[in-house]
Amino acid sequence: MKIYTKTGDKGTTALIGGTRVAKSHLRIEAYGTVDELNSYIGLVRDQEVNKSRLAILKEIQDRLFTIGALLATDPGNSKMKTPDLHEEDVTLLEQEIDNMTAEVPPLRAFVLPGGHQSVSFCHLARCVCRRAERLAISLQEVSEVEQLVIKYLNRLSDYLFALCRKMTQELGAEEVAWKPRI
């Protein structure tokens, strides 16, 4: 099997279900951003500080492939079975958030991204996650998007923020509070 098919050489691609759309279509932008997020999660997973979190980060990457498949499916035009997302997937993120939040000092101000390269990678993932969420919401305004996709992406960005804070603590990095100039 060849990697290239040449079917997209004119700027279109096929959704799951066979419908061809422009590669600039909002649906493609949404699942492409989820793919970008998945790559950033891989980068976060590869950081030495996250050795103890390999399983949860791989689980998140698997769920992002599921979300990508759901977003890549032409609503009502596919007879293919796609993987599914469950409420328990969101609950798992919430439990992880609660565990990490209990181990770091209370948040009293906005935090500037940075402090350590590994933490910065995680902040980038968080920002891409928020963009993926916004795109899924935009897509939902014009087409069917499973509500659990948006809920998961929303909770995942919260998880990534909590992970940034936990990584900062574990790395002994400085967490810099934003002090607005007034």
C-alpha positions in Angstrom: 0.0 0.0 0.0 1.4 3.4 -1.0 1.3 6.4 1.3 0.2 8.7 -1.4 -3.0 8.3 -3.4 -3.0 11.5 -5.5 -6.7 11.9 -4.8 -6.1 15.1 -2.9 -3.9 16.7 -5.5 -6.8 19.1 -6.5 -7.4 20.3 -2.9 -10.1 17.9 -1.8 -10.2 15.0 0.6 -12.8 12.3 1.5 -14.6 12.2 4.8 -15.4 8.8 6.4 -18.5 8.0 4.3 -17.0 9.0 1.0 -18.1 12.6 0.7 -15.4 14.8 -0.8 -14.8 18.2 0.6 -12.2 21.0 0.2 -9.2 20.5 2.4 -10.0 23.9 3.8 -13.4 22.7 5.0 -14.2 23.5 8.7 -14.6 19.7 9.4 -11.1 19.1 8.1 -9.7 22.0 10.0 -11.3 20.7 13.2 -9.9 17.1 13.0 -6.6 18.4 11.6 -6.3 20.5 14.8 -7.1 17.5 16.9 -4.3 15.7 15.1 -1.9 18.6 15.8 -3.0 18.4 19.4 -2.2 14.7 19.5 1.3 15.4 18.3 1.8 17.9 21.0 0.5 15.4 23.6 3.1 13.0 22.2 5.8 15.7 22.8 4.5 16.2 26.4 4.4 12.4 27.0 8.1 12.2 25.8 9.3 14.6 28.6 11.3 12.9 31.3 9.1 14.5 34.0 6.1 12.6 32.6 7.4 9.1 32.9 4.9 8.3 35.6 2.1 9.6 33.4 2.8 7.6 30.3 -0.4 5.5 30.6 -2.8 8.5 31.0 -1.1 10.4 28.2 -1.3 7.4 25.8 -5.0 7.1 26.8 -5.6 10.7 26.0 -3.9 10.2 22.6 -6.1 7.3 21.9 -9.2 9.3 22.8 -8.0 12.1 20.4 -7.8 9.5 17.6 -11.4 8.6 18.5 -12.4 12.3 18.3 -10.6 12.7 15.0 -12.5 9.8 13.6 -15.8 11.2 14.9 -15.0 14.6 13.4 -13.9 13.0 10.1 -17.2 11.2 9.6 -19.8 12.7 7.3 -22.9 12.9 9.6 -25.6 10.6 8.3 -23.6 9.4 5.3 -21.4 6.7 6.8 -22.2 3.1 7.4 -18.8 2.5 8.9 -18.5 1.9 12.6 -16.5 4.5 14.3 -14.9 4.3 17.7 -16.9 5.9 20.5 -16.3 8.3 23.3 -17.8 7.7 26.8 -18.7 9.9 29.7 -16.1 7.9 31.7 -13.4 9.4 29.5 -14.3 12.8 30.8 -14.5 11.5 34.4 -11.0 10.1 34.1 -9.7 13.5 33.2 -11.6 15.1 36.1 -10.1 12.6 38.5 -6.6 13.3 37.2 -7.2 17.1 37.5 -8.5 16.7 41.1 -5.4 14.6 42.0 -2.9 17.0 40.6 -4.7 20.1 41.9 -4.7 18.7 45.4 -0.9 18.4 45.2 0.0 22.0 44.1 -0.5 25.3 45.9 -3.9 27.0 45.4 -4.1 29.1 42.3 -4.4 32.8 43.2 -3.6 34.5 39.9 -3.3 33.9 36.2 0.0 32.1 35.4 2.3 33.1 32.6 3.2 30.1 30.4 6.8 28.9 30.8 9.3 28.3 33.5 10.7 25.2 31.9 10.9 23.9 28.4 8.8 20.8 29.3 6.1 23.0 30.9 6.1 25.2 27.8 5.4 22.2 25.6 2.4 21.4 27.8 1.2 25.0 27.6 1.4 24.8 23.8 -0.7 21.6 23.9 -3.2 23.4 26.1 -3.6 26.2 23.6 -4.0 23.9 20.6 -6.6 22.0 22.6 -8.6 25.2 23.1 -8.3 25.9 19.4 -9.6 22.4 18.6 -12.5 23.0 21.0 -13.4 26.3 19.3 -13.3 24.7 15.9 -15.5 21.8 17.0 -18.0 24.4 18.4 -17.9 26.3 15.1 -18.5 23.1 13.2 -21.4 22.3 15.6 -23.0 25.5 14.5 -23.3 24.2 10.9 -23.2 20.4 11.2 -23.6 17.6 13.7 -20.9 17.2 16.3 -21.3 14.8 19.2 -21.6 17.0 22.4 -19.2 14.7 24.2 -16.4 15.7 21.8 -16.7 19.3 22.9 -17.0 18.3 26.6 -13.9 16.1 26.3 -11.8 18.8 24.6 -12.9 21.4 27.2 -11.9 19.1 30.1 -8.7 18.1 28.4 -7.6 21.7 28.3 -8.3 21.9 32.0 -6.3 18.7 32.5 -3.4 20.2 30.5 -3.4 23.3 32.7 -3.3 21.2 35.8 -0.6 19.1 34.3 1.5 22.3 33.6 1.2 23.3 37.2 2.1 19.8 38.5 5.1 19.6 36.1 6.3 23.0 37.3 6.2 21.8 40.8 8.0 18.5 40.0 10.7 20.3 38.0 11.2 22.9 40.7 10.5 25.6 38.2 9.2 29.0 38.9 5.5 29.5 38.4 5.2 33.2 37.4 1.9 34.9 38.3 0.7 37.5 35.9 0.7 40.9 37.5 -1.3 43.3 35.3 0.1 46.8 34.9 -2.5 49.2 36.0 
